[in-house]
Amino acid sequence: MNLKIQIISLIISFLYGIVFSVLMNINYKYLFHKKWYIKTIVTFVFVIDMALLFFIIMKYINEGIIHYYFYIMISIGFLISFSKTKRIRKVKLLSNGCKKDLKLLI
């Protein structure tokens, strides 16, 4: 894999971490549900979908070659954007009238 493809893959991995963070905050209500069977099903489907989406993107960009530093870039993108995308969860809780749950987030 040449340098240009590696840099593109790193940038895409970083952006994928941001997208993963946004989608996790959107689905937060279901990922951390009180009923164990709903939480298990939603978490399983969410993780499978996210993994397949990443592998499809990498297959398109660099023929499916995955290195450990792509996962590091996903983690960095997730950690940087998680605090910023947490606002999505707060806005959704306020729009649903769940002020009690909002106190747990702050």
LOGU-977096 format. One record per residue: residue number from 1; residue in three letters; y, z, x of N, C-alpha, C in turn. Coordinates in steps of 0.1 Angstrom, whole numbers, plus 5000, padded with zeros to 4 digits. Atoms other than C-alpha are relative to their C-alpha. Example, Ala and Ser with C-alpha at 12.3 -4.5 7.8 and 13.67 -1.06 7.14 Angstrom:
<recs>
<rec kemi="1" kegu="ALA" n_Y="4988" n_Z="5000" n_X="5009" ca_Y="4955" ca_Z="5078" ca_X="5123" c_Y="5012" c_Z="5000" c_X="5009"/>
<rec kemi="2" kegu="SER" n_Y="4989" n_Z="5000" n_X="4991" ca_Y="4989" ca_Z="5071" ca_X="5137" c_Y="5011" c_Z="5008" c_X="4992"/>
</recs>
This chain:
<recs>
<rec kemi="1" kegu="MET" n_Y="4988" n_Z="5000" n_X="5009" ca_Y="5000" ca_Z="5000" ca_X="5000" c_Y="5012" c_Z="5000" c_X="5009"/>
<rec kemi="2" kegu="ASN" n_Y="4988" n_Z="5001" n_X="4992" ca_Y="5033" ca_Z="4990" ca_X="5015" c_Y="5011" c_Z="5010" c_X="4996"/>
<rec kemi="3" kegu="LEU" n_Y="4990" n_Z="4989" n_X="5002" ca_Y="5064" ca_Z="5012" ca_X="5017" c_Y="5008" c_Z="4998" c_X="4987"/>
<rec kemi="4" kegu="LYS" n_Y="4992" n_Z="5003" n_X="5012" ca_Y="5083" ca_Z="4995" ca_X="4988" c_Y="4992" c_Z="5005" c_X="4988"/>
<rec kemi="5" kegu="ILE" n_Y="5008" n_Z="4996" n_X="5011" ca_Y="5054" ca_Z="5002" ca_X="4964" c_Y="4999" c_Z="5015" c_X="5000"/>
<rec kemi="6" kegu="GLN" n_Y="5001" n_Z="4985" n_X="5000" ca_Y="5051" ca_Z="5038" ca_X="4976" c_Y="5013" c_Z="5007" c_X="4995"/>
<rec kemi="7" kegu="ILE" n_Y="4987" n_Z="4994" n_X="5005" ca_Y="5088" ca_Z="5045" ca_X="4970" c_Y="5001" c_Z="4998" c_X="4985"/>
<rec kemi="8" kegu="ILE" n_Y="5000" n_Z="5002" n_X="5014" ca_Y="5086" ca_Z="5030" ca_X="4936" c_Y="4991" c_Z="5009" c_X="4993"/>
<rec kemi="9" kegu="SER" n_Y="5010" n_Z="4991" n_X="5006" ca_Y="5055" ca_Z="5050" ca_X="4928" c_Y="5005" c_Z="5015" c_X="5000"/>
<rec kemi="10" kegu="LEU" n_Y="4994" n_Z="4987" n_X="4999" ca_Y="5073" ca_Z="5082" ca_X="4940" c_Y="5011" c_Z="5002" c_X="4989"/>
<rec kemi="11" kegu="ILE" n_Y="4989" n_Z="4999" n_X="5010" ca_Y="5103" ca_Z="5075" ca_X="4918" c_Y="4994" c_Z="5001" c_X="4986"/>
<rec kemi="12" kegu="ILE" n_Y="5007" n_Z="5000" n_X="5013" ca_Y="5081" ca_Z="5067" ca_X="4888" c_Y="4993" c_Z="5014" c_X="4998"/>
<rec kemi="13" kegu="SER" n_Y="5007" n_Z="4987" n_X="5002" ca_Y="5061" ca_Z="5099" ca_X="4894" c_Y="5010" c_Z="5011" c_X="4997"/>
<rec kemi="14" kegu="PHE" n_Y="4990" n_Z="4990" n_X="5003" ca_Y="5093" ca_Z="5120" ca_X="4895" c_Y="5005" c_Z="4998" c_X="4986"/>
<rec kemi="15" kegu="LEU" n_Y="4995" n_Z="5002" n_X="5013" ca_Y="5106" ca_Z="5104" ca_X="4863" c_Y="4989" c_Z="5003" c_X="4989"/>
<rec kemi="16" kegu="TYR" n_Y="5011" n_Z="4997" n_X="5009" ca_Y="5071" ca_Z="5109" ca_X="4847" c_Y="5000" c_Z="5016" c_X="4998"/>
<rec kemi="17" kegu="GLY" n_Y="4999" n_Z="4985" n_X="5001" ca_Y="5075" ca_Z="5147" ca_X="4855" c_Y="5011" c_Z="5004" c_X="4990"/>
<rec kemi="18" kegu="ILE" n_Y="4989" n_Z="4998" n_X="5009" ca_Y="5108" ca_Z="5146" ca_X="4836" c_Y="4995" c_Z="4997" c_X="4985"/>
<rec kemi="19" kegu="VAL" n_Y="5005" n_Z="5004" n_X="5014" ca_Y="5092" ca_Z="5128" ca_X="4806" c_Y="4989" c_Z="5010" c_X="4995"/>
<rec kemi="20" kegu="PHE" n_Y="5010" n_Z="4990" n_X="5004" ca_Y="5063" ca_Z="5153" ca_X="4807" c_Y="5006" c_Z="5013" c_X="4995"/>
<rec kemi="21" kegu="SER" n_Y="4993" n_Z="4988" n_X="5004" ca_Y="5087" ca_Z="5182" ca_X="4805" c_Y="5007" c_Z="4998" c_X="4986"/>
<rec kemi="22" kegu="VAL" n_Y="4994" n_Z="5003" n_X="5013" ca_Y="5106" ca_Z="5166" ca_X="4776" c_Y="4989" c_Z="5001" c_X="4989"/>
<rec kemi="23" kegu="LEU" n_Y="5011" n_Z="5000" n_X="5010" ca_Y="5073" ca_Z="5160" ca_X="4757" c_Y="4994" c_Z="5013" c_X="4998"/>
<rec kemi="24" kegu="MET" n_Y="5006" n_Z="4987" n_X="5001" ca_Y="5060" ca_Z="5194" ca_X="4764" c_Y="5010" c_Z="5009" c_X="4992"/>
<rec kemi="25" kegu="ASN" n_Y="4991" n_Z="4992" n_X="5008" ca_Y="5092" ca_Z="5210" ca_X="4750" c_Y="5001" c_Z="4995" c_X="4985"/>
<rec kemi="26" kegu="ILE" n_Y="5001" n_Z="5005" n_X="5014" ca_Y="5090" ca_Z="5188" ca_X="4719" c_Y="4988" c_Z="5005" c_X="4993"/>
<rec kemi="27" kegu="ASN" n_Y="5012" n_Z="4996" n_X="5006" ca_Y="5054" ca_Z="5198" ca_X="4713" c_Y="4997" c_Z="5015" c_X="5002"/>
<rec kemi="28" kegu="TYR" n_Y="5002" n_Z="4985" n_X="4997" ca_Y="5059" ca_Z="5235" ca_X="4723" c_Y="4994" c_Z="5008" c_X="4989"/>
<rec kemi="29" kegu="LYS" n_Y="5004" n_Z="4992" n_X="5012" ca_Y="5054" ca_Z="5248" ca_X="4688" c_Y="4984" c_Z="4998" c_X="4998"/>
<rec kemi="30" kegu="TYR" n_Y="5014" n_Z="5003" n_X="5003" ca_Y="5019" ca_Z="5232" ca_X="4686" c_Y="4991" c_Z="5004" c_X="5013"/>
<rec kemi="31" kegu="LEU" n_Y="5007" n_Z="4997" n_X="4988" ca_Y="5009" ca_Z="5238" ca_X="4723" c_Y="4997" c_Z="5015" c_X="5001"/>
<rec kemi="32" kegu="PHE" n_Y="5001" n_Z="4985" n_X="4999" ca_Y="5014" ca_Z="5276" ca_X="4719" c_Y="4999" c_Z="5006" c_X="4986"/>
<rec kemi="33" kegu="HIS" n_Y="5002" n_Z="4995" n_X="5014" ca_Y="5003" ca_Z="5280" ca_X="4683" c_Y="4991" c_Z="5012" c_X="5000"/>
<rec kemi="34" kegu="LYS" n_Y="5008" n_Z="4987" n_X="5001" ca_Y="4988" ca_Z="5313" ca_X="4671" c_Y="4985" c_Z="4998" c_X="4998"/>
<rec kemi="35" kegu="LYS" n_Y="5014" n_Z="5003" n_X="5003" ca_Y="4956" ca_Z="5298" ca_X="4658" c_Y="4994" c_Z="4993" c_X="5012"/>
<rec kemi="36" kegu="TRP" n_Y="5006" n_Z="5005" n_X="4988" ca_Y="4933" ca_Z="5291" ca_X="4687" c_Y="4994" c_Z="4986" c_X="4999"/>
<rec kemi="37" kegu="TYR" n_Y="5006" n_Z="5013" n_X="5001" ca_Y="4916" ca_Z="5260" ca_X="4673" c_Y="5011" c_Z="4989" c_X="4999"/>
<rec kemi="38" kegu="ILE" n_Y="4988" n_Z="5010" n_X="5000" ca_Y="4950" ca_Z="5242" ca_X="4666" c_Y="5005" c_Z="4999" c_X="5015"/>
<rec kemi="39" kegu="LYS" n_Y="4995" n_Z="5000" n_X="4986" ca_Y="4962" ca_Z="5252" ca_X="4701" c_Y="4990" c_Z="4992" c_X="5009"/>
<rec kemi="40" kegu="THR" n_Y="5010" n_Z="5006" n_X="4992" ca_Y="4929" ca_Z="5240" ca_X="4717" c_Y="5000" c_Z="4985" c_X="4998"/>
<rec kemi="41" kegu="ILE" n_Y="5000" n_Z="5014" n_X="5003" ca_Y="4929" ca_Z="5206" ca_X="4699" c_Y="5013" c_Z="4993" c_X="5005"/>
<rec kemi="42" kegu="VAL" n_Y="4987" n_Z="5006" n_X="4996" ca_Y="4966" ca_Z="5199" ca_X="4705" c_Y="5001" c_Z="4999" c_X="5015"/>
<rec kemi="43" kegu="THR" n_Y="5000" n_Z="5000" n_X="4986" ca_Y="4964" ca_Z="5209" ca_X="4741" c_Y="4991" c_Z="4990" c_X="5007"/>
<rec kemi="44" kegu="PHE" n_Y="5010" n_Z="5010" n_X="4995" ca_Y="4933" ca_Z="5188" ca_X="4748" c_Y="5006" c_Z="4986" c_X="4998"/>
<rec kemi="45" kegu="VAL" n_Y="4995" n_Z="5014" n_X="5002" ca_Y="4948" ca_Z="5157" ca_X="4732" c_Y="5013" c_Z="4997" c_X="5008"/>
<rec kemi="46" kegu="PHE" n_Y="4988" n_Z="5001" n_X="4992" ca_Y="4982" ca_Z="5163" ca_X="4749" c_Y="4997" c_Z="4997" c_X="5015"/>
<rec kemi="47" kegu="VAL" n_Y="5003" n_Z="5002" n_X="4985" ca_Y="4967" ca_Z="5166" ca_X="4784" c_Y="4993" c_Z="4987" c_X="5002"/>
<rec kemi="48" kegu="ILE" n_Y="5007" n_Z="5013" n_X="4998" ca_Y="4943" ca_Z="5136" ca_X="4779" c_Y="5010" c_Z="4989" c_X="4999"/>
<rec kemi="49" kegu="ASP" n_Y="4990" n_Z="5010" n_X="5001" ca_Y="4972" ca_Z="5115" ca_X="4767" c_Y="5009" c_Z="4998" c_X="5012"/>
<rec kemi="50" kegu="MET" n_Y="4991" n_Z="5000" n_X="4989" ca_Y="4995" ca_Z="5125" ca_X="4795" c_Y="4993" c_Z="4994" c_X="5013"/>
<rec kemi="51" kegu="ALA" n_Y="5008" n_Z="5004" n_X="4989" ca_Y="4968" ca_Z="5119" ca_X="4821" c_Y="4997" c_Z="4985" c_X="4999"/>
<rec kemi="52" kegu="LEU" n_Y="5002" n_Z="5014" n_X="5002" ca_Y="4959" ca_Z="5085" ca_X="4807" c_Y="5012" c_Z="4991" c_X="5002"/>
<rec kemi="53" kegu="LEU" n_Y="4987" n_Z="5007" n_X="4998" ca_Y="4995" ca_Z="5074" ca_X="4805" c_Y="5004" c_Z="4999" c_X="5014"/>
<rec kemi="54" kegu="PHE" n_Y="4996" n_Z="5001" n_X="4986" ca_Y="5001" ca_Z="5083" ca_X="4841" c_Y="4991" c_Z="4990" c_X="5008"/>
<rec kemi="55" kegu="PHE" n_Y="5009" n_Z="5009" n_X="4993" ca_Y="4970" ca_Z="5065" ca_X="4853" c_Y="5002" c_Z="4985" c_X="4996"/>
<rec kemi="56" kegu="ILE" n_Y="4997" n_Z="5014" n_X="5004" ca_Y="4979" ca_Z="5034" ca_X="4833" c_Y="5013" c_Z="4995" c_X="5007"/>
<rec kemi="57" kegu="ILE" n_Y="4988" n_Z="5004" n_X="4993" ca_Y="5014" ca_Z="5034" ca_X="4848" c_Y="4997" c_Z="4997" c_X="5015"/>
<rec kemi="58" kegu="MET" n_Y="5003" n_Z="5002" n_X="4986" ca_Y="5000" ca_Z="5038" ca_X="4883" c_Y="4991" c_Z="4987" c_X="5002"/>
<rec kemi="59" kegu="LYS" n_Y="5009" n_Z="5012" n_X="4999" ca_Y="4974" ca_Z="5010" ca_X="4876" c_Y="5009" c_Z="4988" c_X="5000"/>
<rec kemi="60" kegu="TYR" n_Y="4991" n_Z="5011" n_X="5001" ca_Y="5003" ca_Z="4987" ca_X="4867" c_Y="5008" c_Z="4999" c_X="5012"/>
<rec kemi="61" kegu="ILE" n_Y="4991" n_Z="5001" n_X="4988" ca_Y="5025" ca_Z="4996" ca_X="4897" c_Y="4992" c_Z="4998" c_X="5013"/>
<rec kemi="62" kegu="ASN" n_Y="5007" n_Z="5001" n_X="4986" ca_Y="5000" ca_Z="5000" ca_X="4926" c_Y="4985" c_Z="5000" c_X="4999"/>
<rec kemi="63" kegu="GLU" n_Y="5014" n_Z="5002" n_X="5002" ca_Y="4966" ca_Z="4991" ca_X="4913" c_Y="4992" c_Z="5013" c_X="4999"/>
<rec kemi="64" kegu="GLY" n_Y="5007" n_Z="4988" n_X="5002" ca_Y="4957" ca_Z="5027" ca_X="4905" c_Y="4997" c_Z="5009" c_X="5012"/>
<rec kemi="65" kegu="ILE" n_Y="5001" n_Z="4992" n_X="4988" ca_Y="4960" ca_Z="5042" ca_X="4939" c_Y="5009" c_Z="5013" c_X="4998"/>
<rec kemi="66" kegu="ILE" n_Y="4992" n_Z="4987" n_X="5003" ca_Y="4970" ca_Z="5079" ca_X="4935" c_Y="4998" c_Z="5009" c_X="5012"/>
<rec kemi="67" kegu="HIS" n_Y="4999" n_Z="4991" n_X="4989" ca_Y="4980" ca_Z="5102" ca_X="4963" c_Y="5004" c_Z="5014" c_X="4996"/>
<rec kemi="68" kegu="TYR" n_Y="4996" n_Z="4987" n_X="5004" ca_Y="4986" ca_Z="5139" ca_X="4963" c_Y="5015" c_Z="5002" c_X="4999"/>
<rec kemi="69" kegu="TYR" n_Y="4986" n_Z="4998" n_X="5000" ca_Y="5023" ca_Z="5135" ca_X="4969" c_Y="5006" c_Z="4994" c_X="4987"/>
<rec kemi="70" kegu="PHE" n_Y="4995" n_Z="5004" n_X="5014" ca_Y="5026" ca_Z="5117" ca_X="4935" c_Y="4999" c_Z="5012" c_X="4991"/>
<rec kemi="71" kegu="TYR" n_Y="5001" n_Z="4988" n_X="5008" ca_Y="5014" ca_Z="5149" ca_X="4919" c_Y="5011" c_Z="5010" c_X="5004"/>
<rec kemi="72" kegu="ILE" n_Y="4989" n_Z="4992" n_X="4995" ca_Y="5040" ca_Z="5168" ca_X="4940" c_Y="5013" c_Z="4996" c_X="4993"/>
<rec kemi="73" kegu="MET" n_Y="4988" n_Z="5005" n_X="5006" ca_Y="5067" ca_Z="5145" ca_X="4927" c_Y="5000" c_Z="5003" c_X="4985"/>
<rec kemi="74" kegu="ILE" n_Y="5001" n_Z="4997" n_X="5014" ca_Y="5055" ca_Z="5150" ca_X="4891" c_Y="5004" c_Z="5015" c_X="4998"/>
<rec kemi="75" kegu="SER" n_Y="4997" n_Z="4986" n_X="5001" ca_Y="5057" ca_Z="5188" ca_X="4896" c_Y="5015" c_Z="5003" c_X="5003"/>
<rec kemi="76" kegu="ILE" n_Y="4986" n_Z="4998" n_X="4997" ca_Y="5092" ca_Z="5186" ca_X="4912" c_Y="5008" c_Z="4995" c_X="4988"/>
<rec kemi="77" kegu="GLY" n_Y="4993" n_Z="5005" n_X="5011" ca_Y="5104" ca_Z="5164" ca_X="4883" c_Y="4999" c_Z="5010" c_X="4988"/>
<rec kemi="78" kegu="PHE" n_Y="5002" n_Z="4991" n_X="5011" ca_Y="5089" ca_Z="5188" ca_X="4858" c_Y="5008" c_Z="5013" c_X="5002"/>
<rec kemi="79" kegu="LEU" n_Y="4993" n_Z="4987" n_X="4998" ca_Y="5104" ca_Z="5220" ca_X="4874" c_Y="5015" c_Z="4998" c_X="4999"/>
<rec kemi="80" kegu="ILE" n_Y="4985" n_Z="5002" n_X="5000" ca_Y="5139" ca_Z="5205" ca_X="4878" c_Y="5004" c_Z="4998" c_X="4985"/>
<rec kemi="81" kegu="SER" n_Y="4995" n_Z="5004" n_X="5013" ca_Y="5141" ca_Z="5192" ca_X="4842" c_Y="4995" c_Z="5010" c_X="4989"/>
<rec kemi="82" kegu="PHE" n_Y="5005" n_Z="4991" n_X="5010" ca_Y="5122" ca_Z="5220" ca_X="4824" c_Y="5011" c_Z="5010" c_X="4995"/>
<rec kemi="83" kegu="SER" n_Y="4989" n_Z="4991" n_X="5004" ca_Y="5152" ca_Z="5244" ca_X="4823" c_Y="5010" c_Z="4992" c_X="4992"/>
<rec kemi="84" kegu="LYS" n_Y="4990" n_Z="5008" n_X="5007" ca_Y="5174" ca_Z="5216" ca_X="4811" c_Y="4994" c_Z="4995" c_X="4986"/>
<rec kemi="85" kegu="THR" n_Y="5006" n_Z="5005" n_X="5013" ca_Y="5150" ca_Z="5203" ca_X="4784" c_Y="4996" c_Z="5011" c_X="4991"/>
<rec kemi="86" kegu="LYS" n_Y="5003" n_Z="4989" n_X="5008" ca_Y="5144" ca_Z="5238" ca_X="4772" c_Y="5009" c_Z="5000" c_X="4988"/>
<rec kemi="87" kegu="ARG" n_Y="4990" n_Z="5000" n_X="5011" ca_Y="5175" ca_Z="5232" ca_X="4751" c_Y="4994" c_Z="4992" c_X="4988"/>
<rec kemi="88" kegu="ILE" n_Y="5006" n_Z="5007" n_X="5011" ca_Y="5155" ca_Z="5207" ca_X="4730" c_Y="4992" c_Z="5010" c_X="4991"/>
<rec kemi="89" kegu="ARG" n_Y="5008" n_Z="4991" n_X="5007" ca_Y="5132" ca_Z="5235" ca_X="4720" c_Y="5009" c_Z="5010" c_X="4992"/>
<rec kemi="90" kegu="LYS" n_Y="4991" n_Z="4991" n_X="5006" ca_Y="5161" ca_Z="5258" ca_X="4712" c_Y="5006" c_Z="4994" c_X="4988"/>
<rec kemi="91" kegu="VAL" n_Y="4993" n_Z="5007" n_X="5011" ca_Y="5178" ca_Z="5232" ca_X="4690" c_Y="4990" c_Z="4998" c_X="4989"/>
<rec kemi="92" kegu="LYS" n_Y="5010" n_Z="5002" n_X="5010" ca_Y="5145" ca_Z="5225" ca_X="4672" c_Y="4997" c_Z="5014" c_X="4992"/>
<rec kemi="93" kegu="LEU" n_Y="5002" n_Z="4987" n_X="5007" ca_Y="5140" ca_Z="5263" ca_X="4665" c_Y="5012" c_Z="5003" c_X="4991"/>
<rec kemi="94" kegu="LEU" n_Y="4988" n_Z="4997" n_X="5009" ca_Y="5176" ca_Z="5266" ca_X="4652" c_Y="5000" c_Z="4992" c_X="4988"/>
<rec kemi="95" kegu="SER" n_Y="5000" n_Z="5009" n_X="5012" ca_Y="5172" ca_Z="5236" ca_X="4629" c_Y="4989" c_Z="5004" c_X="4990"/>
<rec kemi="96" kegu="ASN" n_Y="5010" n_Z="4995" n_X="5009" ca_Y="5140" ca_Z="5251" ca_X="4615" c_Y="5002" c_Z="5014" c_X="4995"/>
<rec kemi="97" kegu="GLY" n_Y="4997" n_Z="4987" n_X="5005" ca_Y="5156" ca_Z="5285" ca_X="4610" c_Y="4991" c_Z="5011" c_X="5006"/>
<rec kemi="98" kegu="CYS" n_Y="5009" n_Z="4990" n_X="4993" ca_Y="5134" ca_Z="5304" ca_X="4635" c_Y="5008" c_Z="5008" c_X="5010"/>
<rec kemi="99" kegu="LYS" n_Y="4991" n_Z="4993" n_X="4991" ca_Y="5160" ca_Z="5327" ca_X="4650" c_Y="4992" c_Z="5011" c_X="5007"/>
<rec kemi="100" kegu="LYS" n_Y="5008" n_Z="4990" n_X="4994" ca_Y="5133" ca_Z="5353" ca_X="4657" c_Y="4993" c_Z="4995" c_X="5012"/>
<rec kemi="101" kegu="ASP" n_Y="5007" n_Z="5006" n_X="4989" ca_Y="5114" ca_Z="5329" ca_X="4680" c_Y="5011" c_Z="4996" c_X="5011"/>
<rec kemi="102" kegu="LEU" n_Y="4990" n_Z="5004" n_X="4990" ca_Y="5147" ca_Z="5319" ca_X="4697" c_Y="5003" c_Z="5012" c_X="5009"/>
<rec kemi="103" kegu="LYS" n_Y="4997" n_Z="4988" n_X="4991" ca_Y="5152" ca_Z="5355" ca_X="4710" c_Y="4990" c_Z="5001" c_X="5011"/>
<rec kemi="104" kegu="LEU" n_Y="5010" n_Z="4999" n_X="4989" ca_Y="5119" ca_Z="5352" ca_X="4729" c_Y="5003" c_Z="4990" c_X="5011"/>
<rec kemi="105" kegu="LEU" n_Y="4997" n_Z="5010" n_X="4990" ca_Y="5132" ca_Z="5321" ca_X="4747" c_Y="5011" c_Z="5004" c_X="5010"/>
<rec kemi="106" kegu="ILE" n_Y="4988" n_Z="4996" n_X="4992" ca_Y="5164" ca_Z="5337" ca_X="4760" c_Y="4998" c_Z="5011" c_X="5009"/>
</recs>
